Amino acid sequence: MTQPPLELFPRFATDQVRTALADTPVVMVVGPRQCGKTTLVRDLLDEDRTYLTLDDDTVLEAARSDPVGLVRGLDRVVIDEVQRHPDLLRAIKFSVDSDRRPGRFLLTGSANILALPQLSESLAGRVAIVELLPLSQLELMGQRPAFLRSALAGEVLQTTDPRVGPELVEVVLTGGFPEMIRRTDGSRRRAWARDYVNTLVRRDVSDIAEVDRQRAMLRLFRLLAQHSGQLTNYSRLSGSVGLDDKTARRYVSILENLFVLQLVDPWFRNQLKRLVKTPKLHFLDSGLLAALLGLTPDRVESDRSVFGPVLESFVFAEVRRQSTWIEEQCTLSHYRDRDGFEVDIVVEDVTGDVVGIEVKASATVHRKDFKGMERLADTVGAPFRLGVVLYDGDQVLPFGDRMFAVPLSSLWATGG
C-alpha cells in the first residue's frame, strides 16, 4: 500500500503546542533540523499569524541589526530557526514582559538554546517547550501511544502488527527523518546522512557555539556513532581524535544540544554505593546512526552483532518520544552495578514507579537475560512495576513475577 505524503502523518506534539499557545506567551518547538518542525508550525498558521524564518538572510540580518525593533512590530508570529540568532530571545522577553497575552510567539529551534548559560534565564516562566524528534513508528502508523503508559501500570501489550526479521531491520535502519523515509534506496539514505552531518557541524554548530576544530568535531561525531549504546569514556574518545578531554566533553554537549544524541544518566539512589555512575550515549535517530556506521540489511544479516547497539538506540528514542506524550512526567536512565548487572533503559515516573527495559536483537530470549532486571527489581522494591526484554519475536512470554519477553513491535501496540 502506498504511504500518504509524510506531511500528512499526525505529529503528537501538535496537541501539546495548541494547548500551550492557549495559556503561555511564548511556545518553542525544539528538535533536530529537518525533523518536521516547520511543517508542524505552518499547519498551525492562520490569517492572524505571521511567518518569519531566520533561514532567510534578510530576516536574519534584521534580527542581528535591530532585534528589539524587529520584535516590536510583531504579534502572533511564528519565528522559525530562532537558534540562528539566540539574542533575539532577549527582545522577545522584553516584549512579553509588557504584554503577557498567551500565544504571541511561536518559535522553532534546531538547538536547545535555553540550555546555553547566557540565555537560560531569558524566558524563564514565559515559555513552554515542546520537543519534536524525527517521526516515530506510532506517528507513521497513525496510532496513539500506549506501550509506556501500560508498562507503568504494570501491563504488557501484545502487538497486533508484528515486524520481525528483515522487516524490523528495515524499520530500524530507515529511522524517522522524513528525508530518510522518502529514500527507498539505502545508498541514497547514507548520502543524505553524510550531507546532514557535514551541514550540522559546519553550519548549525556555529549558531550556538564557537568551534575551532571542525574536522576534529566531524571525526568525533563519527566516532561517537561507534559508541552509541555504550558507557561514555571521554579519555578514550578524546585521544582517538586528537582532542583534550575538556574539549571532547564540550563538543559532545554541543551535539546533545542539537538533539543528535543524548547522554543518559545512570539510575541510582543516594544510599546506593555500588552502582556505576557513568552516563550512557544514545543517538536519537537510528537511521542517521546506521548510515554513519555504514549498516545495510546484508551486513546485518551476515553479522547480527552490529545491529544490537543501533536497535537499542532505536528503542531508546521511541521510548523517549512516548515519555513526552503521556501526562506523567518520566525520567529515562540506565542501570549498571559493579557486579556487572545492567538494564538498558530504566523509566521512572514522578511517583517513583519503575519499569525496566532490556533490548535484544535476537529472536530467542533466555532466563539469564533477566538477571539485570531481577537485580533492579530487588533494588527498587515495591515500586518496580514491570521488567520487559524486547526481542525480535511475535509473542508475549512470562519469565517470572512481573517479568516478560515482549515483541519489539509492542512499542507501537495500541492497547486496543
MOFEN-V329896 format. One record per residue. RES is the residue in three letters. PHI is phi in whole degrees, 0 to 359 (999 if undefined). PSI is psi in whole degrees, 0 to 359 (999 if undefined). Layout:
BEGIN
res & phi & psi
RES & PHI & PSI
RES & PHI & PSI
END
This chain:
BEGIN
res & phi & psi
MET & 999 & 136
THR & 287 & 132
GLN & 285 & 148
PRO & 291 & 164
PRO & 307 & 143
LEU & 301 & 330
GLU & 296 & 341
LEU & 269 & 352
PHE & 290 & 137
PRO & 292 & 140
ARG & 253 & 120
PHE & 295 & 342
ALA & 288 & 343
THR & 301 & 315
ASP & 297 & 324
GLN & 296 & 320
VAL & 294 & 314
ARG & 301 & 316
THR & 298 & 315
ALA & 294 & 322
LEU & 298 & 337
ALA & 281 & 345
ASP & 220 & 4
THR & 229 & 135
PRO & 297 & 322
VAL & 234 & 129
VAL & 238 & 129
MET & 239 & 123
VAL & 264 & 119
VAL & 240 & 148
GLY & 168 & 174
PRO & 295 & 153
ARG & 302 & 142
GLN & 68 & 27
CYS & 264 & 352
GLY & 118 & 12
LYS & 296 & 315
THR & 297 & 318
THR & 300 & 317
LEU & 299 & 310
VAL & 288 & 329
ARG & 295 & 327
ASP & 294 & 340
LEU & 264 & 0
LEU & 290 & 144
ASP & 226 & 182
GLU & 295 & 343
ASP & 265 & 356
ARG & 245 & 124
THR & 276 & 151
TYR & 241 & 126
LEU & 230 & 147
THR & 228 & 135
LEU & 282 & 0
ASP & 285 & 345
ASP & 278 & 119
ASP & 300 & 326
THR & 293 & 316
VAL & 295 & 319
LEU & 298 & 318
GLU & 294 & 322
ALA & 296 & 320
ALA & 295 & 322
ARG & 288 & 321
SER & 285 & 318
ASP & 208 & 74
PRO & 299 & 321
VAL & 296 & 317
GLY & 296 & 320
LEU & 297 & 313
VAL & 288 & 328
ARG & 304 & 324
GLY & 269 & 10
LEU & 250 & 143
ASP & 205 & 137
ARG & 52 & 71
VAL & 229 & 148
VAL & 258 & 128
ILE & 241 & 112
ASP & 269 & 143
GLU & 58 & 51
VAL & 293 & 343
GLN & 293 & 346
ARG & 291 & 340
HIS & 212 & 79
PRO & 303 & 334
ASP & 297 & 344
LEU & 299 & 335
LEU & 297 & 328
ARG & 293 & 321
ALA & 293 & 323
ILE & 294 & 319
LYS & 302 & 314
PHE & 300 & 319
SER & 292 & 315
VAL & 284 & 339
ASP & 294 & 333
SER & 262 & 351
ASP & 207 & 99
ARG & 266 & 21
ARG & 302 & 139
PRO & 291 & 152
GLY & 76 & 17
ARG & 288 & 320
PHE & 234 & 124
LEU & 247 & 112
LEU & 248 & 153
THR & 235 & 152
GLY & 212 & 134
SER & 270 & 16
ALA & 211 & 151
ASN & 278 & 72
ILE & 291 & 340
LEU & 287 & 350
ALA & 277 & 349
LEU & 287 & 132
PRO & 305 & 321
GLN & 286 & 348
LEU & 239 & 358
SER & 299 & 334
GLU & 262 & 356
SER & 300 & 316
LEU & 237 & 22
ALA & 304 & 128
GLY & 80 & 357
ARG & 242 & 353
VAL & 231 & 142
ALA & 252 & 130
ILE & 258 & 128
VAL & 239 & 124
GLU & 269 & 137
LEU & 231 & 115
LEU & 259 & 172
PRO & 307 & 161
LEU & 306 & 135
SER & 272 & 166
GLN & 297 & 325
LEU & 298 & 317
GLU & 293 & 320
LEU & 296 & 330
MET & 264 & 354
GLY & 69 & 33
GLN & 244 & 145
ARG & 281 & 145
PRO & 291 & 137
ALA & 219 & 337
PHE & 302 & 306
LEU & 290 & 319
ARG & 300 & 317
SER & 294 & 320
ALA & 298 & 318
LEU & 293 & 340
ALA & 269 & 4
GLY & 80 & 20
GLU & 246 & 144
VAL & 253 & 135
LEU & 259 & 139
GLN & 267 & 129
THR & 291 & 143
THR & 255 & 0
ASP & 224 & 68
PRO & 293 & 135
ARG & 234 & 114
VAL & 230 & 165
GLY & 58 & 226
PRO & 302 & 327
GLU & 293 & 319
LEU & 295 & 317
VAL & 302 & 317
GLU & 297 & 319
VAL & 301 & 313
VAL & 290 & 317
LEU & 290 & 338
THR & 280 & 318
GLY & 73 & 204
GLY & 235 & 1
PHE & 293 & 129
PRO & 307 & 319
GLU & 291 & 332
MET & 286 & 321
ILE & 293 & 324
ARG & 295 & 334
ARG & 267 & 110
THR & 278 & 343
ASP & 270 & 126
GLY & 300 & 323
SER & 293 & 327
ARG & 290 & 325
ARG & 296 & 316
ARG & 294 & 324
ALA & 295 & 318
TRP & 297 & 317
ALA & 297 & 320
ARG & 299 & 315
ASP & 296 & 322
TYR & 298 & 313
VAL & 297 & 316
ASN & 298 & 317
THR & 295 & 320
LEU & 301 & 312
VAL & 285 & 320
ARG & 275 & 343
ARG & 236 & 302
ASP & 293 & 325
VAL & 301 & 320
SER & 293 & 342
ASP & 292 & 333
ILE & 238 & 352
ALA & 201 & 158
GLU & 264 & 121
VAL & 236 & 116
ASP & 280 & 334
ARG & 238 & 78
GLN & 297 & 320
ARG & 296 & 321
ALA & 294 & 324
MET & 293 & 321
LEU & 298 & 318
ARG & 296 & 319
LEU & 297 & 317
PHE & 306 & 310
ARG & 291 & 326
LEU & 293 & 322
LEU & 300 & 326
ALA & 301 & 325
GLN & 286 & 349
HIS & 249 & 7
SER & 298 & 136
GLY & 86 & 3
GLN & 246 & 163
LEU & 294 & 145
THR & 277 & 121
ASN & 242 & 95
TYR & 293 & 327
SER & 298 & 316
ARG & 291 & 319
LEU & 296 & 312
SER & 294 & 319
GLY & 296 & 329
SER & 288 & 337
VAL & 242 & 9
GLY & 75 & 31
LEU & 245 & 155
ASP & 281 & 164
ASP & 301 & 317
LYS & 297 & 317
THR & 293 & 319
ALA & 299 & 317
ARG & 299 & 319
ARG & 295 & 318
TYR & 294 & 320
VAL & 297 & 319
SER & 298 & 321
ILE & 298 & 315
LEU & 295 & 328
GLU & 292 & 320
ASN & 291 & 343
LEU & 267 & 8
PHE & 63 & 30
VAL & 272 & 322
LEU & 217 & 171
GLN & 219 & 136
LEU & 271 & 122
VAL & 259 & 118
ASP & 292 & 152
PRO & 286 & 149
TRP & 276 & 130
PHE & 197 & 161
ARG & 243 & 152
ASN & 308 & 326
GLN & 278 & 353
LEU & 270 & 128
LYS & 251 & 345
ARG & 257 & 19
LEU & 265 & 142
VAL & 286 & 130
LYS & 247 & 35
THR & 261 & 134
PRO & 291 & 158
LYS & 249 & 148
LEU & 256 & 133
HIS & 224 & 135
PHE & 284 & 148
LEU & 263 & 2
ASP & 219 & 122
SER & 289 & 332
GLY & 293 & 316
LEU & 297 & 316
LEU & 299 & 313
ALA & 297 & 322
ALA & 294 & 319
LEU & 297 & 329
LEU & 272 & 354
GLY & 70 & 29
LEU & 282 & 140
THR & 229 & 161
PRO & 305 & 322
ASP & 295 & 319
ARG & 294 & 319
VAL & 296 & 320
GLU & 296 & 324
SER & 276 & 338
ASP & 214 & 88
ARG & 296 & 340
SER & 296 & 332
VAL & 286 & 345
PHE & 277 & 331
GLY & 305 & 307
PRO & 297 & 324
VAL & 291 & 320
LEU & 297 & 319
GLU & 297 & 319
SER & 293 & 324
PHE & 302 & 312
VAL & 296 & 316
PHE & 303 & 314
ALA & 294 & 321
GLU & 296 & 318
VAL & 292 & 321
ARG & 300 & 316
ARG & 302 & 312
GLN & 298 & 328
SER & 293 & 337
THR & 271 & 349
TRP & 261 & 349
ILE & 260 & 157
GLU & 293 & 324
GLU & 286 & 126
GLN & 288 & 132
CYS & 235 & 153
THR & 244 & 145
LEU & 247 & 134
SER & 212 & 184
HIS & 231 & 162
TYR & 237 & 133
ARG & 203 & 128
ASP & 249 & 175
ARG & 283 & 357
ASP & 268 & 0
GLY & 93 & 1
PHE & 282 & 135
GLU & 213 & 158
VAL & 225 & 131
ASP & 299 & 312
ILE & 225 & 129
VAL & 243 & 123
VAL & 254 & 128
GLU & 229 & 128
ASP & 266 & 180
VAL & 293 & 340
THR & 275 & 352
GLY & 96 & 0
ASP & 292 & 141
VAL & 233 & 138
VAL & 237 & 133
GLY & 255 & 138
ILE & 230 & 122
GLU & 248 & 144
VAL & 243 & 129
LYS & 235 & 136
ALA & 273 & 358
SER & 261 & 170
ALA & 266 & 3
THR & 238 & 135
VAL & 243 & 136
HIS & 245 & 162
ARG & 302 & 323
LYS & 295 & 340
ASP & 292 & 348
PHE & 258 & 5
LYS & 300 & 314
GLY & 296 & 321
MET & 296 & 321
GLU & 294 & 322
ARG & 296 & 317
LEU & 298 & 316
ALA & 299 & 318
ASP & 296 & 323
THR & 290 & 318
VAL & 284 & 319
GLY & 83 & 216
ALA & 304 & 324
PRO & 292 & 353
PHE & 289 & 116
ARG & 266 & 323
LEU & 195 & 145
GLY & 234 & 123
VAL & 234 & 138
VAL & 255 & 110
LEU & 279 & 128
TYR & 221 & 171
ASP & 274 & 67
GLY & 217 & 190
ASP & 228 & 12
GLN & 232 & 141
VAL & 276 & 126
LEU & 231 & 131
PRO & 283 & 143
PHE & 226 & 37
GLY & 117 & 185
ASP & 299 & 115
ARG & 63 & 20
MET & 241 & 131
PHE & 217 & 144
ALA & 273 & 128
VAL & 229 & 135
PRO & 301 & 141
LEU & 303 & 328
SER & 295 & 345
SER & 294 & 343
LEU & 304 & 329
TRP & 246 & 25
ALA & 290 & 149
THR & 268 & 343
GLY & 76 & 18
GLY & 81 & 999
END
